[in-house]
């Protein structure tokens, strides 16, 4: 589990670093004030970006159980962990109407 967590952390770190570079190169390639050679070089560098820096590589995982199948986007917990926290009263303001 620790290996999955560290791998996910590293993937998020590389995506964050490459996202700014991708944005800058994209803006340079779209800006007509630059010379054509500069814009072409920016497009060439954009085509060389690896897929490791893509956001699709990232997967959302539960903070406690590292489970990615039953994951809530808004809480960063899996369904089972979230229900246990609500039942124990550690998350206030949430109630299940059928209890």
C-alpha positions as CSV (number, residue, x, y, z in Angstrom):
1,X,0.0,0.0,0.0
2,X,2.8,2.4,0.8
3,X,4.3,1.8,-2.6
4,X,1.0,2.7,-4.3
5,X,0.7,5.8,-2.2
6,X,4.3,7.0,-2.9
7,X,3.9,6.3,-6.6
8,X,0.6,8.3,-6.7
9,X,2.4,11.2,-4.9
10,X,5.2,11.2,-7.4
11,X,2.8,11.1,-10.3
12,X,0.9,14.1,-8.9
13,X,4.2,16.0,-8.4
14,X,5.4,15.5,-12.0
15,X,2.0,16.4,-13.4
16,X,2.0,19.6,-11.4
17,X,5.5,20.5,-12.6
18,X,4.8,19.8,-16.3
19,X,1.4,21.5,-16.3
20,X,2.9,25.0,-16.1
21,X,5.5,24.2,-18.8
22,X,2.7,22.9,-21.0
23,X,0.6,26.0,-20.5
24,X,3.5,28.3,-21.3
25,X,4.4,26.4,-24.5
26,X,0.8,26.4,-25.5
27,X,0.5,30.2,-25.1
28,X,3.7,30.7,-27.1
29,X,2.5,28.6,-29.9
30,X,-0.8,30.4,-30.1
31,X,0.6,33.9,-29.9
32,X,1.1,35.6,-33.3
33,X,3.5,38.2,-31.9
34,X,6.3,35.7,-31.7
35,X,8.4,34.7,-34.7
36,X,7.3,31.6,-36.6
37,X,10.5,29.7,-35.7
38,X,9.8,30.4,-32.0
39,X,6.2,29.2,-32.3
40,X,7.3,26.1,-34.3
41,X,9.9,25.2,-31.6
42,X,7.2,25.5,-29.0
43,X,4.9,23.2,-31.0
44,X,7.7,20.8,-31.4
45,X,8.4,20.7,-27.6
46,X,4.7,20.2,-27.0
47,X,4.7,17.2,-29.2
48,X,7.6,15.7,-27.2
49,X,5.8,15.8,-23.9
50,X,5.5,12.4,-22.4
51,X,2.2,10.8,-21.3
52,X,3.5,10.5,-17.7
53,X,2.7,14.2,-17.3
54,X,-0.9,13.7,-18.3
55,X,-3.7,14.2,-15.8
56,X,-5.3,11.0,-17.0
57,X,-2.5,9.0,-15.3
58,X,-3.7,10.2,-11.9
59,X,-6.2,8.2,-9.9
60,X,-8.1,9.3,-6.9
61,X,-7.5,7.2,-3.8
62,X,-8.9,7.1,-0.3
63,X,-6.6,8.7,2.3
64,X,-6.9,5.9,4.8
65,X,-7.4,2.7,2.8
66,X,-5.7,3.6,-0.5
67,X,-8.9,2.2,-2.2
68,X,-9.8,3.8,-5.5
69,X,-13.0,2.0,-6.4
70,X,-15.4,3.5,-3.8
71,X,-14.0,7.0,-3.6
72,X,-15.9,10.2,-2.8
73,X,-14.6,13.2,-4.7
74,X,-15.6,15.7,-2.1
75,X,-14.3,13.9,1.1
76,X,-11.2,12.0,-0.1
77,X,-12.4,9.0,1.8
78,X,-13.8,5.7,0.5
79,X,-17.4,4.9,1.1
80,X,-16.8,2.5,4.1
81,X,-14.4,4.9,5.9
82,X,-16.8,7.8,5.3
83,X,-19.8,5.9,6.8
84,X,-17.7,4.8,9.8
85,X,-16.6,8.4,10.5
86,X,-20.2,9.6,10.2
87,X,-21.6,6.9,12.5
88,X,-18.9,7.7,15.1
89,X,-19.7,11.4,15.0
90,X,-16.3,12.6,13.9
91,X,-17.9,14.4,10.9
92,X,-20.5,16.8,12.1
93,X,-23.5,18.0,10.3
94,X,-24.1,14.8,8.2
95,X,-27.0,12.5,9.0
96,X,-28.4,9.5,7.2
97,X,-32.2,9.9,7.0
98,X,-33.0,6.2,7.2
99,X,-31.1,5.5,10.4
